[in-house]
Amino acid sequence: MLELKPQPLATVSPPVPKTLQEGFFVRFTDQWPLTLPHVKGKTFQVEKTNQVPYDLSYIIPANDYRDVDLSNAAGGENIYPENTKTLYQILLGFKPGNYLVHFYIPAGEYANRLEQAGMV
């Protein structure tokens, strides 16, 4: 099968890195919940970055699953920021294979289901 991909309508040069860099701005819309007043409707500038590699490796048998809790809860990986002025950007990578992955942030809530419309 031959798949034709359309040409991009615009390009950015130099390319914008996929990770936050010093000097980048991060804006949180007014649609963020009232439980997050320290970010709701505000814009922040990244002052410094600090990459912290945190590798987890699992061999999962066929037709099995693995829950990985990154939170600070008992039994979790304890990597959530506790300082409200710390922004975490998490990058996940998988080795080649077939996966079905669901992300829950917080636990029990799909990450791809925004809490409220317009939160992005």
VODO-499425 format. One line per 2 residues: number of its first residue (from 1); for each residue x, z, y of C-alpha. Coordinates in pm, 1 decimal. Example, Ala and Ser with C-alpha at 12.3 -4.5 7.8 and 13.67 -1.06 7.14 Angstrom:
BEGIN
1 = 1230.0 780.0 -450.0 ~ 1367.0 714.0 -106.0 .
//
This chain:
BEGIN
1 = 0.0 0.0 0.0 ~ 129.5 -88.3 345.3 .
3 = 42.4 144.7 629.5 ~ 78.8 21.6 985.2 .
5 = 140.3 287.3 1246.7 ~ 43.8 220.0 1608.8 .
7 = 318.0 216.9 1869.9 ~ 322.4 526.6 2092.0 .
9 = 167.3 480.9 2435.4 ~ 429.2 698.5 2601.6 .
11 = 762.9 852.2 2520.6 ~ 946.3 1149.5 2660.8 .
13 = 1313.0 1111.3 2739.3 ~ 1510.1 1318.2 2673.5 .
15 = 1297.4 1440.7 2381.9 ~ 1126.7 1774.5 2432.6 .
17 = 1248.5 2027.1 2173.2 ~ 987.6 2167.7 1939.7 .
19 = 1099.0 2525.4 1997.3 ~ 1067.4 2723.1 2318.6 .
21 = 1375.4 2707.5 2537.8 ~ 1496.9 2912.9 2833.3 .
23 = 1311.8 2813.3 3148.6 ~ 1002.9 2680.6 2966.4 .
25 = 662.0 2792.5 3093.1 ~ 390.9 2928.7 2863.1 .
27 = 34.8 2947.2 2994.9 ~ -251.4 3139.5 2836.1 .
29 = -597.4 3021.7 2945.4 ~ -875.8 3244.7 3075.1 .
31 = -1053.1 3201.1 2741.4 ~ -831.1 3449.9 2561.1 .
33 = -1021.8 3761.7 2446.8 ~ -1052.6 4069.0 2668.2 .
35 = -852.2 4258.0 2406.4 ~ -543.5 4067.9 2527.6 .
37 = -554.4 4136.4 2904.9 ~ -175.3 4128.8 2933.1 .
39 = -174.6 3750.6 2866.9 ~ -525.3 3628.9 2952.3 .
41 = -510.3 3368.3 3230.9 ~ -140.7 3422.8 3297.9 .
43 = 166.9 3201.6 3300.8 ~ 506.0 3322.2 3185.0 .
45 = 854.1 3173.6 3197.3 ~ 1087.7 3214.1 2901.4 .
47 = 1388.0 3413.7 3025.4 ~ 1592.3 3409.9 2707.1 .
49 = 1561.9 3304.7 2347.5 ~ 1688.1 3470.8 2035.5 .
51 = 1661.5 3294.3 1703.8 ~ 1627.7 3537.1 1416.5 .
53 = 1639.3 3369.1 1075.2 ~ 1413.7 3545.7 828.8 .
55 = 1421.9 3373.1 493.3 ~ 1170.9 3443.7 218.9 .
57 = 1199.4 3262.8 -113.0 ~ 951.2 3267.7 -396.6 .
59 = 917.1 3074.0 -719.6 ~ 546.3 3044.8 -784.8 .
61 = 429.6 2942.3 -1132.7 ~ 185.0 2654.4 -1167.4 .
63 = -177.9 2743.5 -1089.3 ~ -74.4 3072.1 -930.1 .
65 = -62.7 3199.0 -573.0 ~ 133.5 3430.9 -348.8 .
67 = 12.1 3627.4 -46.6 ~ 280.8 3688.5 215.4 .
69 = 192.0 3938.1 487.4 ~ 415.0 3904.1 794.7 .
71 = 237.9 4186.8 980.0 ~ 356.1 4540.2 1046.4 .
73 = 99.1 4682.5 803.4 ~ 207.2 4881.8 500.8 .
75 = 350.6 4636.5 251.0 ~ 394.6 4367.4 517.2 .
77 = 719.4 4206.1 627.7 ~ 707.2 4403.0 956.2 .
79 = 806.3 4117.9 1188.8 ~ 524.8 4131.1 1448.0 .
81 = 644.6 4207.0 1801.4 ~ 554.1 4552.0 1928.9 .
83 = 649.1 4479.2 2289.5 ~ 369.2 4299.6 2477.9 .
85 = 631.4 4106.3 2676.0 ~ 776.2 3945.7 2363.4 .
87 = 650.5 3604.8 2254.1 ~ 721.2 3502.0 1897.7 .
89 = 731.3 3141.6 1787.7 ~ 733.0 3117.0 1411.3 .
91 = 853.3 2808.2 1226.8 ~ 768.5 2770.7 859.1 .
93 = 930.5 2532.8 617.1 ~ 861.4 2443.6 258.1 .
95 = 1075.0 2273.6 -1.8 ~ 933.7 1949.3 -143.2 .
97 = 635.0 1998.8 -368.3 ~ 258.0 2021.2 -370.9 .
99 = 113.7 2310.7 -173.2 ~ -219.0 2437.1 -52.3 .
101 = -147.1 2678.6 230.0 ~ -387.0 2888.7 437.6 .
103 = -260.8 3086.7 735.9 ~ -445.4 3398.2 848.5 .
105 = -358.7 3557.6 1183.3 ~ -459.9 3839.8 1181.1 .
107 = -520.7 3896.1 811.8 ~ -860.7 3765.8 709.1 .
109 = -891.9 3513.6 996.5 ~ -775.1 3153.0 965.2 .
111 = -502.2 3063.1 1213.5 ~ -651.5 2717.8 1266.8 .
113 = -984.3 2872.6 1365.0 ~ -943.0 2977.6 1725.8 .
115 = -1098.1 3310.1 1815.2 ~ -1280.8 3161.7 2112.7 .
117 = -1319.7 2809.4 2247.8 ~ -1045.9 2701.5 2487.9 .
119 = -784.4 2958.7 2383.4 ~ -514.5 2692.9 2350.0 .
//
